[in-house]
């Protein structure tokens, strides 16, 4: 989970994940979305995302096709969901308590 969260902390990497979320995209096509970044830098971002388990890669001839691995985010998403649901439960209880107190008046 730590590696996945570190990987998505970078805005370029988050943008890459958005580009591949609906299907495979070739590395060259991904690089074209970032004209201000060198191809080696985009390749490094792709390596970090792949190493973190967030991207899958498939070779097609001399091309590399990247796709989102949703399961790579599952542990981090579960952690965030747990944190969020705990807060929502507390908010619900506080609202119910206030409603009960106002009803008793």
N, C-alpha and C positions, 0 to 999 in steps of 0.2 A: 504494500500500500504506500509506503514512504516513497519508493522510487516513482510510482505513478503520480503521486501528488507533486513531487519535485518536477517531474516532466511537464505537467500541465500548468505549473506556475509561470512558465514562459508564454507570453502572448503569441509569438510566432507558432509555437507548438500547438496552442489551442486552435489557432487558425487552420493549421494543417489538419487537425482532427475534424474540424467542421467540413473541410473540403473532401475528406474521405468517408464521411459518415454514411453516405448513401450508396457507396460502391467503390470499386477499385479505381485508382488514379495512378498514372505513370509518374515516376519521379520527375521527369522533365516537365510535365504539365504542372506539377506542384510547384516546381522552381519558378515557372513563368508567373505564378501568382505573387511572387515576391521579388520584383525587379530591383529593389534596393539591397538585396541580400545576394551574396555570391552563391553559385551552385554548390561549392564545397561546404558552405555554412548550412545550406538547406539540407544537404546530405547528412551533416552532423546532427541536425534536429531530427531527421528521420531515424538515424541510428539510436538516438536517445529514446525516442518514442517506441521503437521496436524493442530495445533492451528493457524498457519498462513494461512490456507486454501490452502496449496500447495499440500497436499496429502489427498487422500481419503483412508479409511480403511474399510475392510470387514472381518468379522469373518467367518472362515470355520472350524467348529469343534473347536479345541484348537489352531488353527493357526490364525494369523492376516495377511491379504494380503493387501499390500499397492499399490496404483496406483497414478500416477500424475493427479492432477486437473489443467489442463491448464488454466482454467478460474481464478484460484488463482493468476496467474501472469499477467492477462489481464490489470489491472490498472497500474501496474508498467511498463509493456511493452508499454502501451500507453503513459505514461509519457516520457519514454526514446525515443520513436518514435517521439514525439512532439519536444523534445529537439534536436534530430538529424536532423529532417526535417527542423527546423528553421535554423540550421547551414548550411545545404545544400542549402537552399534558398539564404542565404547571400553569400555563395561561388558562386552560379550560377550567381547572380546579379553582383558580383565583376568581374567574368570572362567575362560576357557579356559587362560590361562597359569597361573593358580593351580591348576587341576585337573591340568595336566600336571606341575607341580612336585610336587604331592602324590602323583601316580602314580609319580614317579621315586624317591620315598623308600622 
